């Protein structure tokens, strides 16, 4: 199967690596292309590398998404999580998920340190 979603992730982040490992396991149809942006240069990078490292980004149907919308796109690509991804298409649900993601971003460095131990 051809990739339907491209996901850029920070391969130097232990928290990100765990999440991507989980997604790779459940992506049995190889619908997601995972691109490690922890390297200094990433070919075909649609936006600035610093922006990609600051927030989660994905491309679905040619559209670059970030934050909760990017997670929802990734979820839609995997049958097991597709219902959650579809639910996130409801504006009020996506708004709540984005707020939760912004709170998570504040604590991400602390969580990364805990997981790295």
SVG drawing of the C-alpha trace seen along z (x, -y; Angstrom):
<svg xmlns="http://www.w3.org/2000/svg" viewBox="-18 -27 41 32">
<polyline fill="none" stroke="black" stroke-width="0.4" points="0.0,0.0 1.1,-3.5 1.7,-5.9 -1.4,-8.1 0.1,-10.2 3.6,-11.6 4.7,-12.2 7.7,-14.2 9.1,-13.3 12.0,-14.0 14.2,-10.9 16.2,-12.4 13.2,-12.6 12.7,-9.4 9.0,-10.1 8.6,-10.6 10.5,-7.4 8.1,-5.4 5.1,-6.8 6.4,-6.3 7.4,-2.7 3.8,-2.1 2.4,-3.6 4.7,-1.5 3.5,1.6 -0.2,0.9 0.3,-0.5 0.1,2.9 -0.7,1.5 2.3,-0.8 0.0,-3.8 2.3,-6.2 5.7,-7.5 7.7,-8.4 10.5,-10.9 13.1,-11.4 13.9,-15.2 16.5,-14.9 19.2,-14.8 20.6,-18.2 19.1,-18.2 15.9,-16.6 15.2,-16.4 11.8,-17.5 11.1,-19.2 7.9,-21.3 8.6,-23.8 11.5,-25.0 13.1,-22.2 12.8,-24.3 9.0,-24.5 8.9,-20.7 10.8,-20.1 8.6,-22.5 5.2,-20.9 4.1,-17.6 3.4,-17.8 1.9,-15.5 0.8,-15.8 -2.5,-14.3 -4.0,-14.8 -1.3,-17.3 -2.2,-19.5 0.4,-20.2 -1.2,-19.8 0.2,-20.5 -0.6,-19.8 -3.8,-17.9 -4.9,-18.0 -1.6,-16.2 -2.2,-13.5 -5.8,-13.1 -4.5,-12.6 -2.0,-9.9 -4.8,-8.2 -7.1,-8.2 -4.4,-6.3 -4.6,-3.3 -7.8,-1.3 -7.5,-0.7 -7.4,-4.5 -9.5,-5.7 -12.6,-6.3 -10.7,-8.6 -9.2,-10.4 -12.7,-10.8 -14.0,-12.1 -11.3,-14.7 -12.7,-16.1 -15.5,-17.6 -14.4,-21.2 -15.3,-21.2 -13.4,-17.9 -10.4,-19.1 -10.4,-22.4 -10.3,-20.4 -7.5,-18.1 -5.5,-21.1 -5.9,-22.7 -4.7,-19.4 -1.8,-19.2 -0.7,-22.8 -0.7,-21.8 1.3,-18.7 3.9,-20.8 4.6,-22.7 5.4,-19.4 7.1,-17.6 10.7,-18.4 10.0,-17.0 8.4,-13.9 11.3,-13.4 13.8,-13.5 11.7,-11.0 11.5,-8.6 15.2,-9.0 16.2,-7.7"/>
</svg>
